[in-house]
Amino acid sequence: MKRLLILGLACMTVAGCETTRVSPEHARQVSAEDVYAFSRPTSPDDARIVFTQDAGAMSCFGAGMQVFLDEKLAAETSSGESVKLYHKPGPTQLSIKNKMACAGGDLKGLLLDLKPGYSYQVRGYRGTWDKAEPMLTSPEPFKYRN
């Protein structure tokens, strides 16, 4: 009986970490005071990165994420929020980490090879043990208009 109780608690803990994908079109936009850099294109060739954090109140108690481009803090998001960032073309490191101390503050990164004038969608979700994880999602990168 004791083992079943422990197994049940472990399953509930893991299930509580689950997040739900939110499409950028249905996500709330990050407020302007939570965007610190890369908020506007500097040239017509700039690539656009649309970062959307999954929703989930139980995951890390609904804590937000910090989004970094090339090691510079670009924005802070909360559960179910999206932000548009702009960066010059070429190799770019996008990294995220939890805003709160839950699950540690490790940066997890994704190397993007940005093409001029293209838009990229990146999902921020919580993986094993509530660690923040970035993932390039569909649609495939596409040409966008400013």
Helices and strands as residue ranges (DSSP letters): H 2-16, E 28-29, G 32-34, E 47-53, G 59-62, E 65-69, E 72-77, E 81-87, E 90-98, E 108-114, E 118-126, G 128-130, E 132-136, E 142-143
